[in-house]
Amino acid sequence: MKPGDRPMSLSMKLIFLFVVANAYAGAISLIFFPGDTESLFFWKIAPPINAVLFGMLYLIAGSVVLQAVIRGRWEPARYLTPMVIPFSLLLLLATLLHLDKFTPGFKLYYWLVVYIVAPAATIFFFWHYEHSSPKWSGQNNQVQPFIRWFAVGLGGLLAVYVLVSFISPEFVVNFWPWLLTPLLAKAFAAWLAALGGGLLWFAWEPDWKRLQPVSYLMALIPVATLVVLIFNRDQLKAVDLNMYVFVVALVGLGICGAIVTVVQAMSKR
């Protein structure tokens, strides 16, 4: 534990482990049984490529949160705050806008509770730790100004995409290289809102080590999406301009993650 770092409370670890368990359960269900979402998940997802991609995103998110729990310190986990809150709230909003698509009864109530408790608990823990003894100073590895504003600019672009997805989901549905529903357009936008929140957090967090996982996510998310696309290419609408733009955007996001990591590493030499 670095000097000044504070251990996570037991309650925070338990809440985060609850989030991890839900993420992994969703990942297993969606990745291995993409054709059975009507019975195994909270709403019917079709075609299966959407279920698999959703599951891969859950797998990545659960692993990131689990890493924070294993490390057991608040400061290196603080970057999760601007990621969990927009993701949870936007997915909750998408749910409320498309309630008719969800399986009614216990599963719907459970889904709603998860995405109400997660942001509420995250806000509480952030307030608790930062209000009691804020630790904003960087330790050994300050984020470089170029990296800071590069990340913030990229986060702003993702925020614009998320806004478009909620205001005009039909635009995203028509552009997407495989079949998509307005609900899924908003759900995938919620995942990008999480990444965008992490990137915008570069404007406040001064310590690179506390932000480095965000750069890894910039690489993991595109790679996971490309893998899903390759293994489910039979479900693509067509190999057309939209698909090429989609792939270029994914590769570009991954390259941005590499740029952030490499430039920051070179600044320490």
N, C-alpha and C positions, 0 to 999 in steps of 0.2 A: 504494500500500500504506500503510495507516495505521500510525502508530508502535506498535510492539509486536506487530504481526501477523507471523506467520512463514510463509514460503513452503512450499507442499506439496512433499514429496519426489517425485522422479521415480517411485518405486515406487508411491506413493499415487495419483499421477495415472494411472498405467497400470492399476492395479486399478479405479479409478473409471471409466476409459474402457472397460474390459472390461464393467463393469456397464451402462454406457450403451449399448454395442453390443448386448448381450443384450436390454436393454429395448426398444430401437428395432426389433430383429429380431422380437421378440415382438409389438410393436405393429403392425408392417406385416403380419405373418402374420394376426393376429387381426382387425384392422380391415378389411382388404381381402379376406381369404379366410375369413370366419367359418364357412363350411360345410365347410371342408376341414381342420378341426383334428385329425382322426384321423390324417392323414398329415403335416401341416405343424407341428403343435404337439406337446406332450408327453402330452396325453391328449385324448380326444374331449369337446368342450364343446358342449352343446346345451341349449336352442335357441340360434340364432346371436346373439341379443341379449346373451347372457352373454359370448360370445367378443369381441364388439365393445366391451363395457364393460371387460372385462379388458384389451383392447388399448389403450383410451383411458387407463386407469390406468398402464399401462406407458409410454405416451407422455409423460404428465405426470411420472412418476417419473424417466424417463431425462433429460428436459429439465432438471429440478431438479438432478440430479447433474452434468450437463454444465455448467450455469451455475457450479457450485462449482469444477469443473476449470478453466474459463476464467478465473475470478477468481484461482485459483491460490494461495489463502491458507488456512491452517488455521482460524483463528478464525471467519471467516464460514461455514465449512463444518462446524463442530463440531456444529451442530444436527442434522446428518444421522445422527449416532451413535445417538441414542435412537429414530430412525425406521428405520434399516436393520436394526438388531439384532432388534427384536421382529417386524418384517415377515418377515425371512428365517427366523428360528427358528420362527415360527408356520406359515409356509408349508411349511417342512421337516416340522414335526409333522403338518400336514394330509396331506402326501404319505405319510408313514409309516403314517398311520391308514387310508389309501385306496390302498395300493400296487397293488392289483388293477386300479385304474382307469387306471393309467399304461401307456404303451407300453413293453414290456420291452426290455432291451438297451441299446445305446449312448445313446439319448435319455434314458432314465431315469437312467443313471449321470451323464450330463452335467448334467442337472437337479439331481441331488443334490449334485454337486461345486459348482455355482454357489451353492447355498443353504447350503453349509457354508463355502466360502471367503469369501463376502461378509461374514457376521457375524464370522468369525474375523479377517479382515483389518481390519475396522472396529474391533474391540476392540483389536487390536495397535496400530493407528495412534493411537487415543485414548490408550492407555497411554503410547505413545512420546512424544507431544507434551505431554500433561499431566504426566507424571512428570518429564520433562526440565526443563520450565520452565512451570508453570501460569500462565495469564493469565485470571483470572476477573473482573477488575474491568471495569465498564462504561466506555465511552470518553466519548461525548458525549451519548448519549440513553438515559437509564435507563428501564427498563420501569416503568410506573406500577403501584402496588400493586393497584389495581382490575383492571387488565389482567392482571397476574400471576395473581391468584386466580380471575378469570373463566376464563382459559385452562386453569388447572389443574383447575378444576371440570368444564369441558367435557371435558378429557382423561380425567378420572375416569369420566364417563358413557360415553365411548367404550370405556374399558377394561371396564366392566360389560357392554356389548353384546358385546364380543369374547369375554368369558368365557362368556356365555350361548350364543354361536354354537358354541363348542367343547364345552360341556357338554350342550346341548340343541339341536343343529342342526335338529331337526325343527320346533321352534318357529319358527325363522327361515324355513325352507322353506315352512311353511304360511302365514306372514305375507307373504312376498315377493310382489309384484304380478305376477310372471311365473314360469315353471317354473324351479326351482332344485334342485340336488342337495346332499346334506350336504357333499360335498367343496367345491363352489362356495360354499356358505354359509361354510365355514371360510376359504376362499381370500379371499373379499371381506372377511371379518373381519380377515384379516392386513393388508390394505390400510388398514383403519380403525385397526388397531393402530399402523401407522406414523404416521398423523396424530395419534393419541392420544399416542404417545411424544413427538412434536414439541411438543404442547401441554403435556404434563407437564414438559417441559424448561424451560418458563417459570419453574418454581420455583427453578432453579439459575442460568440464564443472565441476567445483569443488563443486557446491552446490547441494545436494541431492534433495531438494524440487523442484528444477528446472528440475530434471530428473525423478522424481517419476512417472509421467504419462507413461513413456516408459515401466516401469515394469508392469504397469496395462495393457498396450497393449500386453505384452508378455503372459498375461493370457486371455485377451478378444479374441484375434485372434484365438487361439486354441479352446476355448470354442465355439465360433461362428461356426468354421469349423466343429467341432464334432456334433453340433446341426444340421447343414445342412446335414451332412452325415447320421445321424440317421433318419431324416425325409425324406430322399431321397435314402434310402438304396436299393430300387428297381432298381436304376440306376447304381449300382456298377457293374463292370465287373465280379467280383467273390470275394468270401470271401477267399482270399489266402494270401500268405506271403507278397506280396506287400501292401495289405490293412493293415495287422498287423504292418508292418514297418511304414507305413504312420501314423497310430494311435499312435504308440509309440513315433514317432517324435513329434507329436502334444502335447501329454501329457508331454513329456520331456521339450518342450518349455514352457509350462505352469508352470511346476515345477521350471524351471530356474527363471521365473518371481517371483515365491513365495520365492525362495532362496534369490534373490536379495533384495526383500522387507523385509523379516524377519531378515536377517543378518544385514542389514543397521539399522533396528529398534532396534535390540539388542545392537548395538554399542553405542546407546545413553543412555543406562541404566547405 
